[in-house]
Amino acid sequence: NEVQVGNAIRRAIKEGIVTREEIFVVSKLWVQDMTDEETAAKAIDTSLSNLGLDYIDLYLEHQAMGDYFAAWRAMEKAYKAGKLKAIGVANFFPDILCNFCETVEITPAVNQVEFNPFFTQETALENMKNYGVQPMAWSPLAEGKHGIFSDPELTKIAEKYGKTAAQVALRWNTQRGVVIIPKSSNPARMAQNLDIWDFTLTDEEMAAVSAKDIGHSEIINHFDPAVVKMILGMKIHE
């Protein structure tokens, strides 16, 4: 959706709603373009062109697939050239991130992975902190699975603070040092997602939320060869 986002940004700036400096734009390099450094560099320029911007605030490698080391070198060059203000990765599991951080010139600023009460990824979180990589949660509300919005234990904690179960789940992640990007098209829900900074969960409450972990994702299985082939076959930058 880079073209649509770019159109909206230009319109908002033209109408005086925001300045470029007041917004933080994030986009991604898709894995099918990670065949060599040149194709990755072209994909970065395509993202800039689609957005109509001189720079992107944060650019992420979407998966550790294809020649992601060559793609990272292209991203490092774009970072040094000022085209990308920060570069990071997504869906890099602990062993992959460890090897990556020990190998590349510029350590990723961010690793965006699935973090929610049902997939807590404690080892991944600790590994990111060890390397100074900022954890970012996609699907912090588990796409609504496991009845998260009406979960009895989350609801009980929420009632104590005058909040919702969803707000408790979001607050839990932020207290772990995780950046959250909950998705919603509902303005009221968007406001609720922001309204999580006036309460703090106790250690016991944090542990109770973490205890819901089932140890794996129920959204996508990155270890399934069929999923890997499916992802590699998607043509995003074309």
Solvent accessible surface area in square Angstrom, and as a share of the most:
residue,aa,sasa,rsa
1,N,138,0.71
2,E,27,0.12
3,V,74,0.42
4,Q,121,0.54
5,V,53,0.31
6,G,0,0.00
7,N,66,0.34
8,A,43,0.34
9,I,17,0.09
10,R,101,0.37
11,R,137,0.50
12,A,22,0.17
13,I,67,0.34
14,K,182,0.77
15,E,106,0.48
16,G,64,0.61
17,I,119,0.60
18,V,38,0.22
19,T,68,0.39
20,R,31,0.11
21,E,141,0.63
22,E,124,0.56
23,I,41,0.21
24,F,138,0.58
25,V,11,0.06
26,V,60,0.35
27,S,15,0.10
28,K,58,0.25
29,L,0,0.00
30,W,28,0.10
31,V,1,0.01
32,Q,25,0.11
33,D,19,0.10
34,M,0,0.00
35,T,89,0.52
36,D,62,0.32
37,E,46,0.21
38,E,111,0.50
39,T,47,0.27
40,A,0,0.00
41,A,42,0.32
42,K,123,0.52
43,A,3,0.03
44,I,2,0.01
45,D,65,0.34
46,T,46,0.27
47,S,0,0.00
48,L,17,0.08
49,S,85,0.55
50,N,46,0.24
51,L,3,0.01
52,G,41,0.39
53,L,21,0.11
54,D,132,0.68
55,Y,45,0.17
56,I,0,0.00
57,D,17,0.09
58,L,4,0.02
59,Y,0,0.00
60,L,0,0.00
61,E,0,0.00
62,H,30,0.14
63,Q,7,0.03
64,A,19,0.14
65,M,22,0.10
66,G,48,0.46
67,D,60,0.31
68,Y,36,0.14
69,F,51,0.21
70,A,3,0.02
71,A,0,0.00
72,W,1,0.00
73,R,115,0.42
74,A,4,0.03
75,M,0,0.00
76,E,13,0.06
77,K,128,0.54
78,A,9,0.07
79,Y,87,0.33
80,K,124,0.53
81,A,73,0.57
82,G,31,0.30
83,K,74,0.32
84,L,1,0.01
85,K,106,0.45
86,A,25,0.20
87,I,3,0.02
88,G,0,0.00
89,V,0,0.00
90,A,0,0.00
91,N,13,0.07
92,F,2,0.01
93,F,35,0.15
94,P,35,0.22
95,D,104,0.54
96,I,50,0.26
97,L,1,0.01
98,C,52,0.31
99,N,80,0.41
100,F,0,0.00
101,C,15,0.09
102,E,122,0.55
103,T,82,0.48
104,V,27,0.16
105,E,124,0.56
106,I,36,0.18
107,T,57,0.33
108,P,1,0.01
109,A,42,0.33
110,V,13,0.07
111,N,0,0.00
112,Q,9,0.04
113,V,6,0.03
114,E,8,0.04
115,F,0,0.00
116,N,2,0.01
117,P,0,0.00
118,F,16,0.07
119,F,25,0.10
120,T,3,0.02
121,Q,24,0.11
122,E,86,0.39
123,T,99,0.58
124,A,4,0.03
125,L,9,0.05
126,E,101,0.45
127,N,21,0.11
128,M,1,0.00
129,K,100,0.42
130,N,108,0.55
131,Y,62,0.23
132,G,63,0.60
133,V,3,0.02
134,Q,66,0.29
135,P,6,0.04
136,M,18,0.08
137,A,0,0.00
138,W,46,0.16
139,S,19,0.12
140,P,2,0.01
141,L,22,0.11
142,A,4,0.03
143,E,113,0.51
144,G,28,0.27
145,K,76,0.32
146,H,79,0.35
147,G,41,0.40
148,I,0,0.00
149,F,117,0.49
150,S,83,0.54
151,D,16,0.08
152,P,110,0.69
153,E,78,0.35
154,L,0,0.00
155,T,45,0.26
156,K,150,0.64
157,I,16,0.08
158,A,1,0.01
159,E,125,0.56
160,K,128,0.54
161,Y,53,0.20
162,G,67,0.64
163,K,30,0.13
164,T,51,0.30
165,A,4,0.03
166,A,15,0.12
167,Q,8,0.03
168,V,0,0.00
169,A,0,0.00
170,L,0,0.00
171,R,30,0.11
172,W,0,0.00
173,N,0,0.00
174,T,24,0.14
175,Q,58,0.26
176,R,21,0.08
177,G,38,0.36
178,V,4,0.02
179,V,60,0.35
180,I,28,0.14
181,I,77,0.39
182,P,36,0.23
183,K,196,0.83
184,S,34,0.22
185,S,106,0.69
186,N,69,0.35
187,P,103,0.65
188,A,59,0.46
189,R,125,0.46
190,M,89,0.40
191,A,59,0.45
192,Q,61,0.27
193,N,20,0.10
194,L,129,0.64
195,D,70,0.36
196,I,1,0.00
197,W,160,0.56
198,D,103,0.53
199,F,16,0.07
200,T,86,0.50
201,L,6,0.03
202,T,55,0.32
203,D,121,0.63
204,E,130,0.59
205,E,21,0.10
206,M,33,0.15
207,A,62,0.48
208,A,27,0.21
209,V,0,0.00
210,S,31,0.20
211,A,84,0.65
212,K,38,0.16
213,D,56,0.29
214,I,69,0.35
215,G,53,0.51
216,H,97,0.43
217,S,23,0.15
218,E,92,0.41
219,I,47,0.24
220,I,47,0.24
221,N,79,0.41
222,H,26,0.12
223,F,152,0.63
224,D,50,0.26
225,P,94,0.59
226,A,67,0.52
227,V,25,0.14
228,V,43,0.24
229,K,150,0.63
230,M,100,0.44
231,I,4,0.02
232,L,67,0.33
233,G,48,0.46
234,M,79,0.35
235,K,116,0.49
236,I,89,0.45
237,H,28,0.13
238,E,161,0.72
